Amino acid sequence: MQDPYGLAAPISTARLDLVLLPYPWLQAFVRGAEPPDLGFDDPHHVMQGNEGLVRLRAEQIAADPRQEPWLLRMVVLRGAGRGEAVGYANFHAPPDDRGMVEIGYQVTAHLRGLGYGGEAASAMWGWAARHGARVLRASIAPHNAPSIALVRRAGFQPVGEQVDEEDGLEVIWERAASGLPSGR
């Protein structure tokens, strides 16, 4: 896919690079083949157990390649050498008619509590705001205290509830995209 606006470039924070997982990577993963090397190591097999998510995002890109930069990114901890995948972050789709984007993220279980999720989510939200999003959303299970604390710190407010087919009851949190730190 041609990327004249640099939307597919990694989103960087102080410690992390959020590396886009492009369509060929997603396709290979779905087929069970070795995905193309994107310049980081994945010792924790971050996407293992998330095959349905990868398949869904690949289908979205196949239907509309312009969605790709808004979708799945590997959260890579920079360090000596190639960097290490510690989780993923993604929007469910580009902004909808009201400019809303919904985030999803996950950090490898034994690496939680180190701030990677908050750092990645903040970077994703800032990127979305700079690229046209007006409303940020997160849907979180009511018992997921760490994610609720994360969105509260970021200024989100509960606006409703929904029942997700896979995850059950979720509280919907939103905030305006304006007023976020500019970041990179």
N, C-alpha and C positions, 0 to 999 in steps of 0.2 A: 504494500500500500504506500502510495506517495504521501509524504508528511510535510507539506510546505510550511506549516506553522510550528513545527517542533513539538507537537503534542505527545509524541511517543517517547520523547527523551526521558531519562530517569528523573524522578522527583527526588531531590536531595534534602537531607536534614543534617544536623550536626553529626549524627552517628550512622545514618541510614541512607541507602539508595532504594527507591521504590522502582523496580525494573519492570517495564511492561513485558508481559508474556504474550508475544505476538501469535497470530493465527497458526503459523507452522508449528510453533512450540505446542500450542493447545491440541492441534490435530495429532501430533506424534504421541503426546501423553494419552489422549483418548484411545488411540490404536494400541497402546501398550509398547510403543517403540521408544527408543532413546530420544528425548527431545533435543533440539539444537542447543549447543553450549552458548549461554548468554553471559558468560564471564564471572559466574559465582559458583560456589560449591553448595550442595544441598544435603548435608549429612543427616538432617532430621527428616528428610522426605516430606517436606511441608505439605505437598498436595495429596499425599497418600490419605485416603479416606474422604477426599473432596472430589472424586471423579465426576460426580453429578454436576457440581459447580463448573468444573472445567468443560464438560460437555455442553452445558447450557451456554457458557460464554462463547465457545466455538460456534455454536449454532447462531447466536446473535450476530457474530462477525460475518458468518457466511451469508446471512440475510441482509446485512448492512455493514460493509467494511468501515464506514465512517465511525461506528461505535467503538472500534478497537481501543483508542487511547483512553476511553472512560472505563474500561473493564479491568481485567485482572492484572495485578502487579505483585511481584514477589518482593517482600520486605527483606532487604539484604543488609546485614551489619557489616560496615566497612571495617577493615583491619589489615593486618599483615597478609599479603597474598591477595587472593581473589575475592574475599568477602564470603559471608556465610548466610544462607537463607534462614530466617528466623520466624517467618510468617508470611501472610499475604494480606492485601487490601484491595478492594475493588468497589466501584459503584455498580449498581444493578443495571444502569443504562445511562446514556447522556441525559442532560436536563430535559424534563417533560415540558408541557405547554406552560406551566406556571414557573418554570425554571428550577424545579426541584430535582435533586439527586439524592439517592439513598446509598449509604455506605455499608459495606460489610468488611469485617477484618477478623483475623485470627492469628494468634501468636502460638508457636509450639508450646505445649503444656509446661514443660520443665523450664521454660524461659520467661514465663509470665511473671509479672510483678517487677520487671526491670525497666518499665516505661516505654518499651518498644511499640506497644499498641497505641498509646496516646500520641507518641511522636509521629507514627505513621498516619494515624487518623487526622491529626492537625495538618500535616503536610498535604494530604489528599484534599481536605476541605479548603485549604488555601489555594491549591491548584485549581479546584473546581470554581472557586469564586473568581479567580483571574481569567477563567475561560467561559464565563457566562452563567454560571449557576447563581440563582438568587435565593434559594431555600435549601438548607441542608437537613437531611433526615437520617435518623437511625432507629431501627425497630429492635427492641431488646426484651428478652424474657424478663419477667418481673423479679426473678430470683438471681439474675446475673449482676450482683452488686458491683464488681469491678467495672463493667461496661457502663452501668448507670452512673457511677461516680465519674467516669471519664467524660461522658456527655454533659453532666451537670457542670463540671469544671469548665467545659468549653461553652457554657451559656445556653445549652439546649433546655427546652421546656417540654413537659408531656402535653401532647395534643389529642391523644386518643388511644384506642387499643384495636388490635386485630388478631385474628387467629390464623397463623401460618400453617399450611398443610403439613410441613415437616417439623417445625419448631414449636407448634402450639401457640399459647397466648403470648402476645408481645405488646409492650407499651411503645407507642410511636412518639418519638422525640424530634422536635424541629427547632431550628433557629434561622435567622436571616444570615445569608452568606456575607453580607456587608459587615465591616468592622473587624474582620479577621486580620491578624498580623500579615504583612505583605510576604514575608518569607521568600524562598527561591522558587 
